[in-house]
């Protein structure tokens, strides 16, 4: 069965610093992978998705993620953090009938 | 374009009272529909999903039920709420028949049980 692991339940970076949020998946078939962002008391907003083709995927708000099959990873990055990036980030992989979510990573931005 | 509406945004209910949360999708037909719950420190838990009218799958045994009376309407219900039903409830939809399509989420309902 598909599973998703997000390393680090909390990540803190300084404003302007690189953001790196880690996600690993387990699957015996090529996965469909997604990153979502959730602001307090709001629903999930899709940041980006990988289905097929280019392994470097660009999303909204300056985020991007790279699919690495050999490492079964789909890490999310942003070159320069903004205060507005503070939120919960969830990685997900498509299973048989449903999405399988990681536990989420709370990103804090220090001024 | 497609939109998803979920209401109410917040709800405070006493233990033992009934519950009805409603979710509707516009701008698409025959969507897959989902109910999730987020409880503090427990991540996102899938409660129910539906691939069509009267086709609902339950993911975990619990005090809740779901119904889909119309193609784009998904209702989460309970006859008697428990304290453990507190949480943030999210409805979502996706395009049916295509696994590479993401789920799109509503704004959620914050449910507090007193």
Interface residues (C-beta under 8 A of the other chain):
Chain A: X32 X34 X36 X41 X42 X43 X44 X45 X46 X49 X51 X52 X90 X94 X97 X98 X99 X101 X102 X103 X104
Chain B: X6 X34 X43 X44 X46 X49 X51 X57 X59 X88 X90 X92 X99 X100 X102 X103 X104 X105 X106 X107 X108 X110
